[in-house]
């Protein structure tokens, strides 16, 4: 695929940006209370900071600092991707990861314009460089802001191999070509269903 085949609906993305900001401000009182309660639990559950931050590539590959609620032990090895059964994850971390609550601070990233609610999920910088070298057209997925959730996440979930990341790229490029309100609503619904699975 070339760049012309991956043109995105920029008018819709502007409209979506406005809706995202309105929703965050509307639900901010509830979100702040939830954040404080989870922060207290994380602090008492294991030693270390409540927040985890890491540089990741955003729109056009520009690096930004992503924020998450810490779900792993402070001395955990971060040189490899997270798996479903991961012994680096704390007790509170298992809960917040199951319900995707570790992503809550990324609403701040959305407010700052680094992310959107929906889009290609940003990967850690060291994996980004590796994927650029080994997956053709990988950087095409960075034409728009990365998302807290996305089509690849609801269709594929975690990726741990190069082949899985190649498949993830196909979902991301399809999303770029097809981005719309209908598709975004479908992804949100599937994200909610994924969280509610036992």
N, C-alpha and C positions, 0 to 999 in steps of 0.2 A: 504494500500500500504506500502511496506517496502522500505528500502533504495535502494536495488538492482533494483527495478522497476522505480526508479527515477534518474537513471544515466543520466548525461547530456553530450552533445557533446562538450567536452572541446576544441578540435581542432578548431571547428567553433567559440567558444567564444573568443579564442585568435585572430583569424582573425577579428572578429567583433570589438574587442577592438582597433585594429590598424585603422580600417576604421572610428570608432567613433572619435578618436583623430585627424585624418586627416580632417574630416568634420568640427570639431569645429575650428581648426586652419584656415581652408579655409574661413569660414564664420565669423570669429572673428571680422573683422572691422564693419560689419553690426550689429552684435550682441551687440557690445560695444555701438554703437550709440543708438540702441533700448533700451538698459538697461539705459543709461543716460536720455533719454527722459521720460521713464516710471518713473524713480526715481524722476525727477523734478515734475511730475504730482502728484505722491503719497505724496511728501513732502508738496506741496501746498494744497492738498485735505484734509489732516488731520494731527494732531500733532503726532510726534513720529518718530521712526527710519524707514528708507526705507526698510531695510531688517528684516526678521523674521528668527530665527534659532531655531532648536529643535533637541534633540538627538533622533535617531531612530535606530532600529536594521538593520544591513547590512548583508553581507555574513557571514555565520556561527554564526549569532546572535551578531556579534561584533558591539557595538554602534559607531555611527558617527554623526557628526553635519550636519544636512541638512539645506540648505539655500533656502529661498523663498522671493519674493517681498511681502511686507506686504500688505494684502488685508483686514485686519480687524482693528477695532479701538484698540488703545493700551491697554485699560482697559477691553477688551473683555474676557469673560470667556472661557478658552480653555479646560475645563474638559469634553467636549462632542464633537463628530465628527460633521463636517460641513454638512449641508443640502443644498438643492438647493435654498430654500428661507430662507436665514439666515440674521437676523437683526444685526448681528455682523459685517457684511461686509460693507466696505465704498463704496462711489460712484465710485472711481477709481478701488476699489477692485472688484466690479461687472464686470467691463470691462475686467480687466486682468485675472480674473478667468474664464470668459466666453470663452476667447481665449487661456486659459492655459498659459498666459504670466507670471503668478506668479511663474511658475516653471523654468523660464529662468536662475536664479542663480545656479540651479542644474547642469548646464553644468560645473560649477567649480567642483562640486562633482564628475562628470564624469572624469574630468581631473585628479583629485586627486586619482582616483581609487576606490572611495566609491560606485559609482553607474554606471549604464549603461544607454543607451538611452531607452532600452526595458528590462523589467524584472518584477518580483513581486513588487508591490508598497509597500514601507516601511510604517509601521504604527507607531504612537507615542508610546513611551515606556510604558506608563500606560496601553494602550490597548493591546500591545504586551504581557505583563505579564498576562493579563486577558485571552487573546485568548490561550496562552500556557496551561493554567489551564483548559480551557473549550472546546477546539477543539483538538481532537486526531490528531497526526502527523502534527500539525501546523508548527513546526519548520522545517519540510522538505522543505518548500518554501524558506528557507534561504541558500540553497546550492549554489546559484549564487548571483551575485551582484543585488541589487534591481534596478528597472528601473524608469525613469521619466514617462513612460507610459508602459502599459502592456496589456496582453490579458484580464484579469479580468476587467480592466478599460474600454476597448472598448466594452466588452460584457455586463457588469453589471453596471458600473458607481459607484456612491457613495454607501457605505454600512453604515447602521446605527443600524443594529441588529445582534445578534449572528448567526442567521440562514443565513442572507445574507453573513456574513463573512465565514461561512462554504461553501457556494456555491462559493465564491471567491477563497477559497483554492482549490477547484476542478479545477477551471480554471488555477490556478498557477501551480498545480502539472501536469496538462496536458501540460502546456507550457514547464516545465522542461523536460518531456519525449520527446517532439516534437520539441524543439528549432532548428531552421534552418533559412537560409536566406529567403526562401519562406514565412515562417510564420512571420518573423520579418517585411518583406515588407508589408505583409497583415495587420499587426497590425499598422504600420505607416500610411498606407492608410486609415484605419478605424479611426485612431486618428485624421487625417486631416479632414475627413468627419464629425466626431463628433463636431469638433471645428466650422465648417462652417454651422452647423445646426442653424436655427433661434431660 
